[in-house]
Amino acid sequence: MTDAASSIAIIIGAGHAGGELAIALRNEGWEGHILLLGEEAHLPYHRPPLSKAYLAGSVEKSSLSIRPQMAYDKANVEFFGGVRVLRIDRANKRLELADGKQLAYDKLAIATGGRPRPLSVPNAAAAERCANFHYLRTLDDVELIRAQMAAGKRLAIVGGGYIGLEVAAAAVAQGLQVTVLEALPRVLQRVTAAELSAYYERKHREAGVDIRTNVQVADLEVTGETVSAVICADGSRLETDLVVVGIGLIANTELAAEAGLEVDNGILVNEYAQTSDPDIHAAGDCTNHPNPLLGRRLRLESVPNALEQSRVAAAGMAGKLKAYASVPWFWSDQYELKLKMVGLSEGFERLVLRGEPQTDSFSAFYLKDGKVLAADTVNRPQDFIAAKRLVAEGIAVTAEQLADDSRPLKELLPAPAA
Ligand SMILES: Cc1cc2nc3c(=O)[nH]c(=O)nc-3n(C[C@H](O)[C@H](O)[C@H](O)COP(=O)(O)OP(=O)(O)OC[C@H]3O[C@@H](n4cnc5c(N)ncnc54)[C@H](O)[C@@H]3O)c2cc1C
């Protein structure tokens, strides 16, 4: 049997989840080796700024690292960048790497995140070889996009979700001619109410972005080594200098599935972030986990989820059971608008607005059975703090109370138990 000091924990994936897990594992008292393996060359870095401040050029690359190398050294975490894990051999507790090496583990964590959903059109493969065609997931992706962004260039964005709209905001501010092509009738349709979509469409149009909804991209026109136009299903043709596609994410679950772990829209984990193999945990975008507050399973794509679930996984790997139970939350920055969302609005019965959208400071509450399922807050940090508790604690409220902007929302919150 391996003693504690020589036991080996390996974390596959050095994103938000993997990096946090490595440090948390040491903090939870793991005495043995901790190896953090990442396919990307970089130390774990903040992904959200890639479509926001970093794309806009308002923050430096050096500010993207979540922690400096020193922090990993101090925690005695060995980081290996540019390392792709090819296979998990559970029977022998070994990993096979793309360079042919093998690594033994005692405990394993999978934090492989996801990859952009590819555009499924006839010319997609040819377009992917073009220097002006991009998905946006990694720092390397955004470096290529930034290098091609110049005032006056025509940028076609496929997908009117958060990433597409954030890229639009950053690009139009830099003088590009931006068009967003969204297949659904409104932007952000999967995540917000019609009122919020209308608000964001208006803000983008006012900024000069051409937002086109109900537009299905049918193909890409490739001329030489360049995507020269986007062809839409209605026959229209949009000439372009640069294309960015943001149409969702595919969770990286293949390693887990091939190793025989249970996978169903994400690697299935329990509330302790443990997979169907007790020696393997998983955290972040790649997992499908139970949420006791919502009473169902979820696969989330958000930094708070990646961080919190990683800490739970680290505790479990160190032999301490901590259950994961948080309400999902997310944010998006576009122009001067700081949107923060909490909860999941699916199945809501009534939308209540607090404040006036015209003022660019308002909140929207999604109500069901006298309780707040979810809230979207725009430039309203205080509303967001209160909304988090309203959702998490299932506090009974009325639409009138929420809409009354003359009284702070915190008045609706019961005093925390002494
Ligand atoms: C442009 C952009 C903007 C975003 N904005 C926000 C936001 O505003 N707010 C928010 O909450 N969330 C945002 N997100 C989502 C957030 O970044 C993700 O939820 C978060 O990064 C998930 O962390 P993760 O560690 O699970 O996965 P990732 O960050 O994807 O990390 C997984 C890592 O695993 C590596 N990997 C995969 N397979 C292997 C393998 N076989 N071997 C070795 N390494 C492997 C990958 O290369 C990757 O580096 C944004 C995402 C993007 C792309």
The ligand as a Gaussian input file, in Angstrom:
#p B3LYP/6-31G(d) Opt

LIG

0 1
 C      -14.891000      33.393000     -24.015000
 C      -15.515000      32.855000     -22.773000
 C      -16.146000      33.709000     -21.885000
 C      -16.721000      33.213000     -20.732000
 N      -17.322000      34.081000     -19.864000
 C      -17.789000      33.617000     -18.688000
 C      -18.338000      34.511000     -17.702000
 O      -18.431000      35.707000     -17.939000
 N      -18.744000      34.009000     -16.515000
 C      -18.655000      32.675000     -16.230000
 O      -19.024000      32.255000     -15.129000
 N      -18.167000      31.801000     -17.144000
 C      -17.733000      32.239000     -18.349000
 N      -17.228000      31.364000     -19.267000
 C      -17.263000      29.939000     -18.973000
 C      -16.107000      29.548000     -18.076000
 O      -14.907000      30.048000     -18.593000
 C      -16.077000      28.037000     -17.946000
 O      -17.263000      27.635000     -17.302000
 C      -14.861000      27.581000     -17.149000
 O      -13.687000      27.934000     -17.809000
 C      -14.921000      26.079000     -16.939000
 O      -13.749000      25.660000     -16.322000
 P      -13.252000      24.160000     -16.501000
 O      -11.963000      24.082000     -15.750000
 O      -14.337000      23.223000     -16.184000
 O      -12.977000      23.987000     -18.049000
 P      -11.919000      24.728000     -18.978000
 O      -11.672000      26.107000     -18.480000
 O      -12.392000      24.492000     -20.347000
 O      -10.577000      23.893000     -18.758000
 C      -10.420000      22.582000     -19.179000
 C       -8.985000      22.383000     -19.565000
 O       -8.782000      20.991000     -19.757000
 C       -7.897000      20.806000     -20.851000
 N       -8.062000      19.443000     -21.373000
 C       -9.158000      18.927000     -21.988000
 N       -8.937000      17.644000     -22.341000
 C       -7.675000      17.337000     -21.938000
 C       -6.864000      16.160000     -22.005000
 N       -7.309000      15.038000     -22.560000
 N       -5.608000      16.215000     -21.499000
 C       -5.132000      17.350000     -20.918000
 N       -5.863000      18.489000     -20.813000
 C       -7.114000      18.484000     -21.311000
 C       -8.338000      21.880000     -21.821000
 O       -7.309000      22.154000     -22.748000
 C       -8.628000      23.055000     -20.891000
 O       -7.496000      23.883000     -20.724000
 C      -16.664000      31.822000     -20.442000
 C      -16.043000      30.959000     -21.351000
 C      -15.472000      31.462000     -22.505000
 C      -14.784000      30.524000     -23.464000

